[in-house]
């Protein structure tokens, strides 16, 4: 009987821990989406890669494709070209394509840093 109870406890404890984690994750979801940008009918999400990952020093390889025109609430995704969600500060910033990184687009923010977005 003791072995059965020990096995039961060994199974029960991880199950309880997982249920607490799942509940806390569910409760913390405010409906927010990952910041996104719509360009040429395609949705791009903010890239998990750090900005230093990309070598964008050679500006001749960058092509200006537009300016971010408007932002939508972070609980929504961008739905039309040059619309961003989740980062209101980027409205008015230039959007670039790079031949070296065809799956990405880059936004030059107000502090002259590039913010990378990757095609979904």
C-alpha contacts under 8 A as a table, 3 or more apart, distances in Angstrom:
res1	aa1	res2	aa2	distance
1	X	4	X	5.17
1	X	5	X	6.33
2	X	5	X	5.12
2	X	6	X	6.11
3	X	6	X	5.00
3	X	7	X	6.07
4	X	7	X	5.14
4	X	8	X	6.04
5	X	8	X	4.92
5	X	9	X	6.11
6	X	9	X	5.11
6	X	10	X	6.14
7	X	10	X	4.98
7	X	11	X	6.27
8	X	11	X	5.23
8	X	12	X	5.92
9	X	12	X	4.90
9	X	13	X	5.94
10	X	13	X	5.81
10	X	14	X	7.16
11	X	14	X	6.00
11	X	15	X	6.55
12	X	15	X	5.19
12	X	16	X	6.14
13	X	16	X	5.20
13	X	17	X	6.21
14	X	17	X	5.01
14	X	18	X	6.10
15	X	18	X	5.18
15	X	19	X	6.25
16	X	19	X	5.13
16	X	20	X	6.35
17	X	20	X	5.21
17	X	21	X	6.31
18	X	21	X	5.08
18	X	22	X	6.07
19	X	22	X	5.06
19	X	23	X	6.11
20	X	23	X	5.15
20	X	24	X	6.16
21	X	24	X	5.19
21	X	25	X	6.08
22	X	25	X	5.14
22	X	26	X	6.08
23	X	26	X	5.11
23	X	27	X	6.04
24	X	27	X	5.05
24	X	28	X	6.16
25	X	28	X	5.25
25	X	29	X	6.57
26	X	29	X	5.51
27	X	30	X	7.83
29	X	32	X	7.07
30	X	75	X	7.83
31	X	75	X	5.34
32	X	74	X	5.39
32	X	75	X	4.16
32	X	76	X	7.18
33	X	74	X	5.90
33	X	75	X	5.54
33	X	76	X	6.51
33	X	77	X	6.78
33	X	86	X	7.49
34	X	45	X	6.51
34	X	46	X	6.85
34	X	74	X	7.63
34	X	86	X	7.17
35	X	45	X	5.86
35	X	46	X	5.62
35	X	74	X	6.82
35	X	77	X	7.56
35	X	84	X	7.29
35	X	85	X	5.32
35	X	86	X	4.64
35	X	87	X	6.50
36	X	43	X	6.72
36	X	44	X	5.46
36	X	45	X	4.25
36	X	46	X	5.95
36	X	77	X	6.20
36	X	78	X	6.02
36	X	84	X	5.68
36	X	85	X	5.33
36	X	86	X	7.02
36	X	117	X	7.45
37	X	43	X	5.89
37	X	44	X	5.17
37	X	45	X	6.40
37	X	46	X	7.99
37	X	77	X	7.90
37	X	78	X	5.67
37	X	81	X	7.75
37	X	82	X	6.72
37	X	83	X	5.83
37	X	84	X	4.41
37	X	85	X	6.54
37	X	117	X	7.48
38	X	41	X	6.30
38	X	42	X	5.61
38	X	43	X	4.61
38	X	44	X	6.10
38	X	78	X	5.64
38	X	79	X	6.39
38	X	80	X	5.79
38	X	81	X	4.77
38	X	82	X	5.63
38	X	83	X	5.72
38	X	84	X	6.66
39	X	42	X	5.41
39	X	43	X	6.52
39	X	44	X	7.46
39	X	80	X	7.56
39	X	81	X	4.72
39	X	82	X	5.77
39	X	83	X	7.94
40	X	81	X	6.00
41	X	80	X	7.01
41	X	81	X	6.27
42	X	119	X	7.13
42	X	120	X	7.67
43	X	78	X	7.30
43	X	119	X	6.13
43	X	120	X	5.99
44	X	104	X	7.68
44	X	105	X	7.69
44	X	117	X	5.45
44	X	118	X	5.03
44	X	119	X	4.26
44	X	120	X	5.55
45	X	117	X	5.13
45	X	118	X	5.43
45	X	119	X	6.51
45	X	120	X	6.65
46	X	115	X	7.70
46	X	116	X	6.08
46	X	117	X	4.19
46	X	118	X	6.20
47	X	50	X	7.71
47	X	116	X	5.46
47	X	117	X	4.71
47	X	118	X	5.29
49	X	53	X	6.50
49	X	116	X	7.86
50	X	53	X	5.55
50	X	54	X	7.97
51	X	54	X	5.99
51	X	114	X	6.76
51	X	115	X	6.68
51	X	116	X	6.85
52	X	55	X	7.18
55	X	58	X	7.72
56	X	59	X	6.48
56	X	61	X	7.94
56	X	62	X	7.77
58	X	61	X	5.93
58	X	62	X	7.59
59	X	62	X	5.21
60	X	63	X	7.70
61	X	98	X	5.81
61	X	99	X	6.08
61	X	100	X	7.51
62	X	96	X	6.00
62	X	97	X	5.62
62	X	98	X	4.70
62	X	99	X	7.01
63	X	96	X	5.27
63	X	97	X	5.14
63	X	98	X	6.38
64	X	94	X	6.95
64	X	95	X	5.94
64	X	96	X	4.52
64	X	97	X	6.62
65	X	94	X	7.75
65	X	95	X	5.76
65	X	96	X	5.54
65	X	97	X	6.88
66	X	82	X	7.14
66	X	94	X	5.93
66	X	95	X	5.30
66	X	96	X	7.33
67	X	82	X	6.50
67	X	91	X	7.67
67	X	92	X	5.73
67	X	93	X	5.48
67	X	94	X	4.47
67	X	95	X	5.63
68	X	82	X	4.65
68	X	83	X	5.93
68	X	84	X	6.97
68	X	90	X	6.84
68	X	91	X	4.98
68	X	92	X	5.16
68	X	93	X	5.65
68	X	94	X	6.55
68	X	95	X	6.97
69	X	82	X	5.61
69	X	83	X	5.95
69	X	91	X	5.75
69	X	92	X	6.02
70	X	82	X	7.07
70	X	83	X	5.06
70	X	84	X	6.42
70	X	88	X	7.91
70	X	91	X	5.66
70	X	92	X	7.89
71	X	78	X	7.81
71	X	83	X	5.59
71	X	84	X	4.73
71	X	85	X	5.37
71	X	86	X	7.42
71	X	87	X	7.29
71	X	88	X	5.50
71	X	91	X	6.50
72	X	76	X	6.65
72	X	77	X	7.45
72	X	78	X	6.73
72	X	83	X	7.30
72	X	84	X	6.28
72	X	85	X	4.79
72	X	86	X	6.97
72	X	88	X	7.71
73	X	76	X	5.70
73	X	85	X	5.79
73	X	86	X	6.04
74	X	77	X	7.10
74	X	85	X	5.16
74	X	86	X	3.95
74	X	87	X	7.60
75	X	85	X	7.94
75	X	86	X	7.65
76	X	85	X	6.61
77	X	84	X	7.67
77	X	85	X	5.70
78	X	81	X	7.98
78	X	83	X	5.52
78	X	84	X	5.30
78	X	85	X	5.40
79	X	83	X	6.90
80	X	83	X	5.68
84	X	87	X	6.82
84	X	88	X	7.40
84	X	90	X	7.84
84	X	91	X	7.63
85	X	88	X	7.12
87	X	90	X	6.00
88	X	91	X	5.87
90	X	93	X	5.37
90	X	107	X	7.69
90	X	109	X	6.07
90	X	110	X	7.47
93	X	107	X	6.52
93	X	108	X	6.02
93	X	109	X	5.84
93	X	110	X	6.99
94	X	107	X	5.70
94	X	108	X	5.61
94	X	109	X	7.63
95	X	105	X	6.93
95	X	106	X	5.67
95	X	107	X	4.54
95	X	108	X	6.61
96	X	105	X	5.78
96	X	106	X	5.07
96	X	107	X	6.25
96	X	108	X	7.86
97	X	101	X	7.79
97	X	102	X	7.31
97	X	104	X	7.05
97	X	105	X	5.04
97	X	106	X	6.38
98	X	101	X	5.39
98	X	102	X	6.25
98	X	104	X	7.49
98	X	105	X	7.07
98	X	106	X	7.92
99	X	102	X	5.73
101	X	104	X	5.61
101	X	105	X	7.92
102	X	105	X	7.77
103	X	118	X	5.80
103	X	119	X	5.49
104	X	116	X	6.57
104	X	117	X	5.45
104	X	118	X	4.43
104	X	119	X	6.01
105	X	116	X	6.01
105	X	117	X	5.34
105	X	118	X	6.55
105	X	119	X	7.90
106	X	114	X	5.90
106	X	115	X	5.52
106	X	116	X	4.67
106	X	117	X	6.18
107	X	114	X	5.38
107	X	115	X	5.08
107	X	116	X	6.58
108	X	111	X	7.91
108	X	112	X	5.75
108	X	113	X	5.57
108	X	114	X	4.55
108	X	115	X	6.42
109	X	112	X	5.41
109	X	113	X	5.44
109	X	114	X	6.15
109	X	115	X	6.93
110	X	113	X	7.40
